[in-house]
Amino acid sequence: EHNDEGALGLVINRPLDMQLGEILQHVQLEQAEPEARQIQVHLGGPVQQERGFVLHEPLGEWEATLRVTDRIGITSSMDILEAISRNDGPEHALITLGYAGWGAGQLEREMAENVWLSGPAHPDILFNTPDAERWKAAAASLGINLDLLSGEAGHA
């Protein structure tokens, strides 16, 4: 989400040592299907790590969904977790705890300082690319080969 008050984003490549079963038990949805209990949970960011978000495709009809693209949404309501626990949720889902947040104008300043790369959301990168490869795949979708960049500064 991005508006005059600030921005919210989710980290998509940091798996936690936690599966969905732990969250379902915590919110008293203990009758979950075994495969749903094994879904990997990710760290969505450093802010409010007790708060969950589901990045998913397709959009669906959930109580609290923010539309990211015409195919992808972020949902923070319990109904999507209930559906996922019954294997009746969205086809693709990435479950996160926490989010990354920026104050008013902060993200714009960081973008102007080239702190971040911005590009379109690709469902294949979000849902089918291994966690450790997502950042390279996202950069490659913008025509950037991260293997050609150096972590060292130099002087000419």
Number of C-alpha atoms within 10 A of each C-alpha: 12 14 10 8 10 15 17 15 15 21 16 21 18 15 17 13 9 15 17 22 23 15 18 18 13 10 12 10 16 14 13 20 13 12 13 20 21 13 17 16 22 26 24 28 19 13 14 13 14 10 12 21 24 25 26 26 21 17 21 16 11 17 12 14 20 15 15 15 15 9 14 22 20 24 24 19 15 16 15 24 25 17 15 21 23 17 15 12 20 17 13 18 21 19 23 27 22 20 20 16 19 15 14 14 14 14 18 16 11 13 12 10 9 10 11 11 10 11 10 10 14 15 16 11 18 22 18 11 15 12 15 12 11 19 16 14 20 21 15 12 15 12 9 13 13 12 7 6 8 8 5 5 5 6 3 2
